[in-house]
Amino acid sequence: MNNYYVDPFAAAGGTGSLEAPYKSVATLIAAGITHPCTIWIKRGTTLVESASFGLLLENNSGELSYIRPYGSGRRPKWVKPSVSSSHITTTGTRNLIITGLDFLIDDDSLTPNNGGGFVDLVLRNTTGADIDSNVWIEDCRFKGGALTRSGIYGGNKTVYIRADNANTKRVNKFGVRDCKFKNLSRGVQLQGIDIADDNTDNRTGTYYSRGVKVERCSFVGMSHGAVCFVCVESKNSAYTDDEYQSVARKCTYSSYRWDRYDGTAIRVDAAFWTYHCNRVMFESLIGGGMQPTEADSEFIDFDGLSWDCVARYIISYNNGAGSLWISTAARARAAYADYSSTYTEFDWFYTRRNGTGNNVIEYSIFYNDGNQRSDKNGSDACAYHRVTTYSYNCIVRKCVHINMTAVSSQYMLANTLTSSGATLVKLEDCVFLWKYLTSTKLVSQNPFTPSTLDIKNCVVYSLAWDSAAITDVTNYLASIATLSGMIFNNPQFVSLPTQPFVSMDSALNLRLKPTSPCIGAGANSAATVDINGNNARDIFWRAV
């Protein structure tokens, strides 16, 4: 292992040894390094520079290299000198762990961060075969300033690890672990390559990255989401927890809203997001605060060409929507208009997987999601779950939905689907409970039909409904959905939560009375398990 030391308080002319450290990372880059190595940054110091490593961190030695602290005192601080610069950039990276550093911005409290992110790593693959990149950022802290949240549409990706667009094979195994993000635009974007053997057929022949992970991270005061996976997949099922599972797990998120408007448009905020992904797992995620200032304020977003993904053990609260399923014609690699004489819409968007489908949300709690800022001038796109355009077989099961504030304009579903030819949305073994809701219209925007919406073994009830309202709800849902095993009655929680759950432990305290109609009433069509590893036989988010 080769060792290189950096101390910004050292005298100029150092050789990079412990006794005579380099004064800057730029000096180290100019001198060069040999892998495997550790680049040591001295504790108690502050670097102010933007380091462009080029290919210097592309380590093909077969062993890991590191960037980490040494000495005693506080963690090293690394400040990027301007909002448009980055702390670390590369054009090639492999077999590298960055750990134990605090990344900050030189904040003048005046300039919106419409420029660079913090760490921008490119992963090359020139081998002609799939490779493991083994690039990880661990135990680092990223903190923005007063206006760092004000990044332009698309987000300033604080950590951006991405496959080189010139790659023709996969780069696998990279991500972020045990890190903290505060007062930033977008937290993490991890991205593979978007090429396919056949641009008209998304079923096979893609080269998405595998083993891409974000674990045990916190995102506080964000404005543009926590994690965005692009062109990422698990090698096996989303449920298979192995080295090639792609997953965001055990993370927390809070949104910060005041500066979301940039003078022309309100930017979207999706906390955990997939785009062109297969079999991604979102697991044990908690967060909220994305109150609706426009339609896109959802906690889970299965976006264009996302298939067979799963979100489970989710605690979502005070968001414009709990989830979104979406795929427009523009999300596909080829334009349907050019092939409409060859394929039907159903063949193109469902059979050939140029839409979004087979994504599951299960064993989760949604609290006060979909509330309107004003019931007189609200957004009817706000709901517990939004489904739009070419989305198929969207499944919500074993979930509890509780609203403790809304009187009207709060919806189970918001629908702008143009899909056809398959069951589009399935709700199973779910609870929908309102304390004050008087409205009986529970789906906004376009109505479903019984062939496109399937609701099975669900409890749907407002404490404010009388018998006439329950009749109206029953008739209304029967007109738009295929119903079976429905319960229009109080689910009988031991106590109703007056505030959101802020941890999994607090959520586990949500309990049913022994007389609850939910107990033993589930359809139980899925063999998946709850957060305790049990197969729940009840209409609830976990086994009773």
C-alpha positions as CSV (number, residue, x, y, z in Angstrom):
1,M,0.0,0.0,0.0
2,N,1.4,3.4,-1.0
3,N,0.7,6.4,1.3
4,Y,0.4,10.0,0.3
5,Y,-0.3,12.7,3.0
6,V,-2.0,16.1,2.5
7,D,-1.9,18.9,5.1
8,P,-3.0,22.4,3.9
9,F,-1.0,23.9,6.9
10,A,2.2,22.2,5.8
11,A,5.1,24.1,4.2
12,A,5.2,24.2,0.4
13,G,7.5,21.8,-1.4
14,G,6.5,18.6,0.5
15,T,7.1,15.2,-1.0
16,G,3.8,13.6,0.3
17,S,5.4,11.7,3.1
18,L,4.1,11.8,6.7
19,E,7.0,14.0,7.6
20,A,6.7,16.3,4.6
21,P,3.0,16.3,3.4
22,Y,1.8,17.9,0.2
23,K,0.2,21.2,0.9
24,S,-2.7,20.6,-1.4
25,V,-4.5,17.9,-3.4
26,A,-3.6,19.8,-6.5
27,T,0.1,19.2,-5.7
28,L,-0.6,15.5,-5.2
29,I,-2.4,15.3,-8.5
30,A,0.6,17.0,-10.3
31,A,3.0,14.6,-8.7
32,G,0.9,11.5,-9.5
33,I,0.1,8.4,-7.4
34,T,0.6,4.6,-7.7
35,H,-2.2,2.2,-6.7
36,P,-3.1,0.7,-4.4
37,C,-2.7,3.7,-2.2
38,T,-4.2,5.8,0.6
39,I,-4.5,9.5,0.2
40,W,-4.5,10.8,3.8
41,I,-6.1,14.2,4.6
42,K,-5.0,15.7,7.9
43,R,-7.6,16.0,10.7
44,G,-8.2,19.5,12.1
45,T,-7.5,21.2,8.7
46,T,-9.6,22.7,6.0
47,L,-9.0,22.3,2.3
48,V,-10.3,24.9,-0.1
49,E,-9.9,23.6,-3.6
50,S,-11.5,21.9,-6.5
51,A,-9.7,18.7,-7.4
52,S,-9.9,17.3,-10.9
53,F,-8.3,13.9,-10.8
54,G,-8.9,12.9,-14.4
55,L,-8.0,9.1,-14.6
56,L,-5.8,9.2,-11.6
57,L,-8.3,7.4,-9.4
58,E,-8.9,4.6,-11.8
59,N,-7.3,1.9,-9.8
60,N,-6.8,-1.4,-11.7
61,S,-4.5,-3.0,-9.2
62,G,-7.1,-5.4,-7.9
63,E,-6.9,-3.9,-4.4
64,L,-8.8,-1.0,-2.9
65,S,-7.4,2.5,-2.6
66,Y,-8.7,5.1,-0.1
67,I,-9.1,8.8,0.5
68,R,-9.4,9.2,4.3
69,P,-8.3,11.3,7.4
70,Y,-5.2,10.9,9.5
71,G,-4.0,12.4,12.8
72,S,-6.1,13.7,15.7
73,G,-8.8,16.3,16.1
74,R,-11.9,17.1,14.1
75,R,-12.7,15.5,10.7
76,P,-11.0,17.3,7.8
77,K,-13.2,19.9,6.1
78,W,-13.1,20.2,2.3
79,V,-14.7,23.4,1.0
80,K,-15.3,23.9,-2.7
81,P,-14.2,27.4,-3.7
82,S,-17.3,28.4,-5.7
83,V,-20.9,27.2,-6.2
84,S,-20.1,26.3,-9.8
85,S,-17.1,24.0,-8.9
86,S,-17.0,20.6,-7.4
87,H,-14.8,19.2,-4.6
88,I,-13.8,16.0,-6.5
89,T,-14.2,15.2,-10.2
90,T,-12.9,12.3,-12.2
91,T,-13.0,10.9,-15.7
92,G,-12.3,7.4,-14.6
93,T,-12.7,5.7,-11.1
94,R,-12.3,2.2,-9.8
95,N,-11.6,0.3,-6.6
96,L,-11.9,3.4,-4.4
97,I,-13.4,4.3,-1.0
98,I,-13.7,7.9,0.1
99,T,-14.4,8.0,3.8
100,G,-14.4,10.2,6.9
101,L,-14.5,13.7,5.2
102,D,-16.8,16.7,5.6
103,F,-17.6,18.4,2.3
104,L,-18.9,22.0,2.5
105,I,-19.6,24.9,0.2
106,D,-18.2,28.4,0.4
107,D,-21.5,30.1,1.1
108,D,-22.0,33.8,0.5
109,S,-25.8,33.4,1.3
110,L,-26.6,35.2,-2.0
111,T,-25.8,32.9,-4.9
112,P,-28.1,30.1,-5.8
113,N,-26.2,26.8,-6.4
114,N,-27.0,26.5,-10.1
115,G,-23.6,25.0,-10.8
116,G,-21.6,21.9,-9.8
117,G,-22.3,19.2,-7.3
118,F,-19.8,18.1,-4.7
119,V,-18.4,14.7,-5.8
120,D,-18.7,13.7,-9.5
121,L,-17.2,10.3,-10.3
122,V,-17.2,8.7,-13.7
123,L,-16.8,5.0,-14.0
124,R,-15.2,3.7,-17.2
125,N,-15.3,0.2,-18.6
126,T,-12.9,-0.4,-21.5
127,T,-12.7,-4.2,-21.0
128,G,-15.4,-5.5,-23.3
129,A,-17.0,-7.4,-20.4
130,D,-19.0,-6.4,-17.3
131,I,-16.8,-5.2,-14.4
132,D,-17.2,-4.4,-10.7
133,S,-16.2,-0.8,-10.1
134,N,-16.1,-1.1,-6.3
135,V,-16.5,2.7,-5.8
136,W,-18.0,3.7,-2.5
137,I,-18.4,6.9,-0.5
138,E,-18.8,6.1,3.2
139,D,-19.1,8.0,6.5
140,C,-18.9,11.4,4.8
141,R,-20.9,14.6,5.6
142,F,-22.2,17.0,2.9
143,K,-23.6,20.4,3.9
144,G,-24.9,23.2,1.8
145,G,-25.5,26.9,2.5
146,A,-28.5,29.1,2.6
147,L,-29.2,28.8,-1.1
148,T,-27.6,25.5,-2.0
149,R,-31.1,24.0,-2.1
150,S,-32.0,26.3,-4.9
151,G,-30.5,24.2,-7.7
152,I,-31.9,24.3,-11.2
153,Y,-34.4,21.8,-12.5
154,G,-32.7,18.4,-12.6
155,G,-31.1,19.0,-9.3
156,N,-27.5,19.7,-8.3
157,K,-26.4,16.1,-7.6
158,T,-24.4,16.4,-4.5
159,V,-22.9,12.9,-5.1
160,Y,-23.0,11.9,-8.7
161,I,-21.5,8.5,-9.6
162,R,-22.1,7.5,-13.2
163,A,-21.1,5.2,-15.9
164,D,-19.2,6.7,-18.8
165,N,-21.5,7.2,-21.7
166,A,-18.9,5.6,-23.9
167,N,-19.2,2.3,-22.0
168,T,-20.7,-0.7,-23.9
169,K,-20.7,-3.1,-20.9
170,R,-21.9,-2.8,-17.3
171,V,-20.1,-1.2,-14.4
172,N,-21.4,-2.7,-11.2
173,K,-21.1,-2.3,-7.4
174,F,-20.9,1.4,-6.4
175,G,-22.8,3.7,-4.0
176,V,-23.0,5.6,-0.8
177,R,-23.2,4.4,2.8
178,D,-23.5,5.9,6.3
179,C,-23.4,9.5,5.0
180,K,-25.2,12.7,6.1
181,F,-26.6,15.3,3.7
182,K,-28.0,18.7,4.9
183,N,-29.4,21.8,3.1
184,L,-28.8,20.6,-0.4
185,S,-30.7,20.2,-3.7
186,R,-30.5,16.5,-4.7
187,G,-28.6,14.1,-2.5
188,V,-27.4,11.2,-4.6
189,Q,-27.7,10.2,-8.2
190,L,-26.3,6.8,-9.2
191,Q,-26.4,6.1,-12.9
192,G,-25.6,3.3,-15.4
193,I,-25.5,3.4,-19.1
194,D,-28.7,3.7,-21.2
195,I,-28.1,1.5,-24.1
196,A,-30.0,-1.5,-25.4
197,D,-29.6,-4.2,-28.0
198,D,-33.0,-3.2,-29.4
199,N,-34.2,0.3,-28.8
200,T,-37.8,-0.8,-29.4
201,D,-37.8,-3.6,-26.9
202,N,-37.0,-2.9,-23.2
203,R,-37.5,-6.5,-22.0
204,T,-33.9,-7.7,-22.5
205,G,-30.6,-6.5,-23.8
206,T,-30.0,-3.5,-21.5
207,Y,-26.7,-2.9,-19.7
208,Y,-27.9,-1.3,-16.4
209,S,-25.5,-1.3,-13.5
210,R,-26.1,-3.8,-10.7
211,G,-25.2,-3.9,-7.0
212,V,-25.8,-0.1,-6.7
213,K,-26.6,0.8,-3.1
214,V,-27.5,3.7,-0.8
215,E,-27.6,2.6,2.8
216,R,-28.0,4.2,6.2
217,C,-27.9,7.8,5.0
218,S,-29.8,10.8,6.3
219,F,-31.1,13.7,4.1
220,V,-32.2,16.8,6.0
221,G,-33.5,20.1,4.6
222,M,-33.4,18.9,1.0
223,S,-35.3,20.4,-1.9
224,H,-34.9,18.0,-4.8
225,G,-34.9,14.5,-3.4
226,A,-32.6,12.1,-1.7
227,V,-31.8,9.3,-4.1
228,C,-32.3,9.0,-7.9
229,F,-31.4,5.7,-9.5
230,V,-31.0,5.9,-13.3
231,C,-30.3,2.8,-15.5
232,V,-29.8,0.6,-12.5
233,E,-31.1,-2.9,-11.7
234,S,-30.7,-5.9,-9.4
235,K,-29.3,-9.0,-11.0
236,N,-32.0,-11.2,-9.5
237,S,-35.4,-10.3,-7.9
238,A,-35.6,-7.0,-6.0
239,Y,-36.2,-9.1,-2.9
240,T,-32.9,-11.0,-3.3
241,D,-30.4,-9.4,-0.8
242,D,-27.1,-10.2,-2.4
243,E,-24.0,-8.3,-3.7
244,Y,-25.8,-7.4,-6.9
245,Q,-29.1,-6.2,-5.4
246,S,-29.6,-2.5,-6.1
247,V,-31.2,-0.9,-3.1
248,A,-31.9,2.3,-1.1
249,R,-32.2,1.1,2.5
250,K,-32.5,2.5,6.0
251,C,-32.5,6.2,5.0
252,T,-34.4,9.2,6.3
253,Y,-35.5,12.3,4.4
254,S,-36.9,15.7,5.1
255,S,-37.8,18.3,2.5
256,Y,-37.4,22.1,2.7
257,R,-39.8,24.1,0.6
258,W,-39.5,27.9,0.8
259,D,-37.1,28.4,-2.2
260,R,-38.5,25.8,-4.5
261,Y,-39.7,28.4,-7.0
262,D,-37.0,29.7,-9.4
263,G,-39.0,32.5,-11.0
264,T,-40.4,30.5,-13.9
265,A,-41.4,27.1,-12.5
266,I,-41.8,25.1,-9.4
267,R,-39.3,22.2,-9.3
268,V,-40.2,18.6,-8.6
269,D,-39.3,16.9,-5.4
270,A,-39.3,13.1,-5.4
271,A,-37.5,11.6,-2.4
272,F,-36.6,8.2,-3.8
273,W,-36.8,7.8,-7.5
274,T,-36.2,5.2,-10.3
275,Y,-35.8,6.0,-14.0
276,H,-35.1,3.3,-16.5
277,C,-34.6,0.7,-13.8
278,N,-35.4,-2.9,-13.1
279,R,-35.9,-4.8,-9.9
280,V,-34.8,-2.0,-7.5
281,M,-35.6,-2.3,-3.8
282,F,-36.6,0.7,-1.7
283,E,-36.6,-0.5,1.9
284,S,-37.0,0.9,5.4
285,L,-37.2,4.6,4.4
286,I,-38.8,7.4,6.4
287,G,-39.5,11.0,5.5
288,G,-41.8,13.8,4.5
289,G,-42.4,17.5,4.3
290,M,-43.0,17.7,0.6
291,Q,-46.3,19.6,1.0
292,P,-47.8,20.1,-2.5
293,T,-46.8,23.2,-4.3
294,E,-47.3,21.3,-7.5
295,A,-48.0,17.8,-8.6
296,D,-44.6,16.3,-8.2
297,S,-44.1,16.0,-4.4
298,E,-44.1,12.3,-3.9
299,F,-42.0,10.1,-1.5
300,I,-41.6,7.1,-3.9
301,D,-41.4,7.7,-7.7
302,F,-41.4,4.8,-10.2
303,D,-40.6,6.8,-13.3
304,G,-40.3,5.9,-17.0
305,L,-39.3,2.3,-17.9
306,S,-39.2,1.2,-14.3
307,W,-40.2,-2.5,-14.0
308,D,-40.5,-5.0,-11.1
309,C,-39.4,-2.6,-8.4
310,V,-40.5,-2.8,-4.8
311,A,-40.9,-0.3,-2.0
312,R,-41.5,-1.8,1.4
313,Y,-41.3,-0.7,5.1
314,I,-41.9,2.9,4.1
315,I,-43.1,5.6,6.5
316,S,-44.2,8.6,4.4
317,Y,-45.8,11.7,5.9
318,N,-47.0,15.2,4.9
319,N,-46.1,14.8,1.2
320,G,-48.0,15.9,-1.8
321,A,-48.3,12.2,-2.7
322,G,-47.1,9.0,-1.2
323,S,-46.1,7.5,-4.5
324,L,-46.1,8.1,-8.3
325,W,-46.1,5.7,-11.2
326,I,-45.4,7.4,-14.5
327,S,-44.1,6.7,-18.0
328,T,-44.8,9.0,-20.9
329,A,-44.1,8.2,-24.6
330,A,-41.1,10.5,-24.3
331,R,-39.4,8.2,-21.7
332,A,-38.9,5.3,-24.2
333,R,-35.7,5.0,-26.2
334,A,-37.6,5.1,-29.5
335,A,-40.7,7.1,-30.5
336,Y,-43.9,5.1,-30.6
337,A,-45.1,7.3,-33.4
338,D,-42.5,5.7,-35.6
339,Y,-43.7,2.2,-34.9
340,S,-47.4,2.7,-34.4
341,S,-48.2,0.9,-37.6
342,T,-46.3,-2.2,-36.4
343,Y,-47.3,-2.3,-32.7
344,T,-50.4,-1.5,-30.7
345,E,-50.0,0.8,-27.7
346,F,-50.4,-2.2,-25.4
347,D,-47.7,-4.2,-27.3
348,W,-45.4,-1.2,-27.2
349,F,-45.8,0.1,-23.7
350,Y,-46.6,-3.1,-21.8
351,T,-45.5,-6.2,-23.8
352,R,-42.2,-4.6,-25.0
353,R,-41.9,-2.7,-21.7
354,N,-41.6,0.8,-23.0
355,G,-43.9,2.0,-20.2
356,T,-43.7,1.3,-16.4
357,G,-45.1,-1.7,-14.7
358,N,-45.3,-4.5,-12.1
359,N,-44.0,-2.2,-9.3
360,V,-45.1,-2.9,-5.8
361,I,-45.5,-0.9,-2.6
362,E,-46.2,-3.0,0.5
363,Y,-46.0,-3.1,4.3
364,S,-45.9,0.7,4.6
365,I,-47.6,3.6,6.3
366,F,-48.7,6.8,4.6
367,Y,-49.7,9.6,7.0
368,N,-51.4,12.9,5.8
369,D,-50.0,12.5,2.3
370,G,-52.0,14.1,-0.5
371,N,-53.3,17.0,1.6
372,Q,-54.1,20.2,-0.3
373,R,-52.8,23.7,0.5
374,S,-56.3,24.9,-0.2
375,D,-59.4,22.9,-0.8
376,K,-60.7,25.8,-3.0
377,N,-57.6,26.0,-5.2
378,G,-55.7,22.8,-4.7
379,S,-54.0,20.3,-7.0
380,D,-56.1,17.3,-7.8
381,A,-52.8,15.5,-8.6
382,C,-52.2,15.2,-4.9
383,A,-53.3,11.9,-3.5
384,Y,-51.9,8.9,-1.6
385,H,-50.9,7.3,-4.9
386,R,-50.7,8.9,-8.4
387,V,-50.8,6.9,-11.6
388,T,-50.2,8.5,-14.9
389,T,-50.0,7.7,-18.7
390,Y,-48.4,4.3,-19.6
391,S,-48.3,2.5,-16.2
392,Y,-49.4,-1.1,-15.7
393,N,-50.1,-3.4,-12.8
394,C,-49.3,-0.8,-10.1
395,I,-49.7,-2.7,-6.8
396,V,-50.3,-1.4,-3.3
397,R,-50.8,-4.0,-0.6
398,K,-50.6,-4.3,3.1
399,C,-50.4,-0.5,3.6
400,V,-52.1,1.8,6.1
401,H,-53.2,5.2,5.1
402,I,-54.2,7.7,7.8
403,N,-55.3,11.3,7.4
404,M,-56.0,13.4,10.5
405,T,-56.6,16.8,9.0
406,A,-58.4,16.8,5.6
407,V,-62.1,17.6,5.3
408,S,-62.3,17.4,1.5
409,S,-60.1,17.1,-1.6
410,Q,-58.0,14.2,-0.2
411,Y,-57.8,11.2,-2.5
412,M,-56.9,7.5,-2.4
413,L,-55.7,7.8,-6.0
414,A,-55.1,10.4,-8.7
415,N,-55.5,9.0,-12.2
416,T,-54.3,10.4,-15.5
417,L,-53.7,7.0,-17.1
418,T,-53.9,6.6,-20.9
419,S,-52.9,2.9,-20.6
420,S,-55.3,0.1,-21.6
421,G,-55.3,-3.6,-22.1
422,A,-54.4,-4.7,-18.5
423,T,-55.4,-4.2,-14.9
424,L,-53.6,-0.9,-14.2
425,V,-53.9,-0.5,-10.4
426,K,-54.4,-3.1,-7.6
427,L,-55.1,-2.2,-4.0
428,E,-55.1,-5.2,-1.6
429,D,-55.2,-5.6,2.2
430,C,-55.0,-1.8,2.8
431,V,-56.5,0.5,5.3
432,F,-57.7,4.0,4.3
433,L,-58.8,6.0,7.3
434,W,-59.8,9.7,7.6
435,K,-60.8,11.5,10.8
436,Y,-62.6,14.5,9.3
437,L,-63.2,13.7,5.6
438,T,-66.7,14.4,4.5
439,S,-66.2,13.9,0.7
440,T,-67.0,10.6,-0.8
441,K,-65.2,11.1,-4.1
442,L,-62.0,9.2,-3.5
443,V,-60.3,9.3,-6.9
444,S,-59.3,12.5,-8.6
445,Q,-58.8,13.5,-12.2
446,N,-59.9,10.7,-14.6
447,P,-62.2,7.9,-13.4
448,F,-61.1,4.3,-13.5
449,T,-63.3,1.5,-14.8
450,P,-63.9,-1.9,-13.1
451,S,-61.5,-3.5,-15.7
452,T,-58.6,-1.2,-14.8
453,L,-58.9,-0.8,-11.0
454,D,-59.0,-3.8,-8.6
455,I,-59.7,-3.2,-4.9
456,K,-59.6,-6.3,-2.7
457,N,-60.0,-6.8,1.0
458,C,-59.5,-3.1,1.9
459,V,-60.9,-1.0,4.8
460,V,-62.2,2.3,3.6
461,Y,-63.7,4.6,6.3
462,S,-64.0,8.1,7.6
463,L,-65.0,8.8,11.2
464,A,-67.1,11.7,9.7
465,W,-69.2,9.6,7.4
466,D,-72.8,8.7,8.3
467,S,-74.7,5.7,6.9
468,A,-75.7,7.7,3.8
469,A,-72.1,8.6,3.1
470,I,-71.0,5.0,3.4
471,T,-73.6,4.0,0.9
472,D,-72.4,6.7,-1.5
473,V,-68.8,5.6,-1.1
474,T,-69.8,1.9,-1.7
475,N,-71.7,2.8,-4.9
476,Y,-69.0,5.2,-6.1
477,L,-66.2,2.7,-5.8
478,A,-68.3,-0.1,-7.3
479,S,-68.8,2.1,-10.4
480,I,-65.1,2.5,-11.0
481,A,-63.5,-0.6,-9.6
482,T,-63.8,-4.4,-9.2
483,L,-64.5,-4.8,-5.5
484,S,-64.2,-7.9,-3.3
485,G,-63.9,-8.4,0.5
486,M,-64.4,-4.7,1.2
487,I,-65.0,-3.4,4.7
488,F,-66.6,0.0,5.1
489,N,-66.1,0.3,8.8
490,N,-63.7,1.6,11.5
491,P,-60.5,-0.4,11.5
492,Q,-60.3,0.2,15.3
493,F,-56.7,1.3,16.0
494,V,-55.8,1.3,19.7
495,S,-55.1,5.0,19.4
496,L,-55.0,7.3,16.4
497,P,-51.6,9.0,15.9
498,T,-51.8,12.8,16.1
499,Q,-48.4,13.3,14.6
500,P,-46.3,11.4,12.0
501,F,-44.3,8.5,12.9
502,V,-40.6,9.5,13.1
503,S,-39.0,6.1,13.4
504,M,-39.8,2.5,12.6
505,D,-40.0,1.8,16.4
506,S,-42.7,4.4,16.8
507,A,-44.6,3.0,13.7
508,L,-44.5,-0.4,15.3
509,N,-46.6,1.0,18.1
510,L,-49.5,1.4,15.8
511,R,-51.8,-1.4,16.9
512,L,-55.3,-2.8,16.3
513,K,-57.8,-3.6,19.0
514,P,-58.6,-7.3,19.4
515,T,-62.1,-6.5,18.0
516,S,-60.7,-4.9,14.8
517,P,-62.3,-6.2,11.5
518,C,-58.8,-6.1,10.0
519,I,-57.6,-9.1,11.9
520,G,-57.5,-12.2,9.8
521,A,-59.3,-10.5,7.0
522,G,-56.5,-10.2,4.4
523,A,-56.6,-11.7,1.0
524,N,-52.9,-12.7,1.5
525,S,-52.2,-13.3,-2.2
526,A,-48.5,-12.5,-1.8
527,A,-45.9,-14.6,-0.2
528,T,-43.7,-11.6,0.9
529,V,-43.1,-10.8,4.5
530,D,-43.5,-7.8,6.8
531,I,-40.8,-5.9,8.6
532,N,-40.6,-8.6,11.3
533,G,-40.2,-11.4,8.8
534,N,-43.8,-12.6,9.1
535,N,-46.5,-13.2,6.5
536,A,-49.3,-10.9,7.6
537,R,-52.7,-12.5,7.5
538,D,-54.4,-9.2,8.3
539,I,-55.4,-6.0,6.6
540,F,-52.6,-4.1,8.1
541,W,-48.9,-3.1,7.5
542,R,-47.6,-6.0,9.6
543,A,-48.7,-9.2,11.2
544,V,-50.8,-8.7,14.3
